[in-house]
């Protein structure tokens, strides 16, 4: 399963450096909405949720090392 993320630095003009990751869209949406409301003063609306979901990206996978 690929992790998803959203990064405030992807928003033009944003000075916020917060990036949020989660294992699924539902968890990421909850965290992203909470951040948008608390840190940026947005109102939780269906339009905000839809806009945030368009910004979700798949996080690159990091190969795991085998124990020696």
C-alpha positions, 0 to 999 in steps of 0.5 A: 500500500502506498502512503499518501501526502499533502504538502503546504509548500505546493500551494503558491504563495504559502509560507507554511512548511507542513507536510502530512502523510497517511496510509489512506485518503480518509485519514489524510483528509481528516488531518489536512482539514484539521490543519487547514482550519486551525493553521490557516483559518479555513472553514470546513466545507465540502468545497475545501475537502474536494480541493484538498483531495486534488492535492493528494500525492503518492509518497515515494517508496523507500526500500527497506533494508534487510536485517544483518 
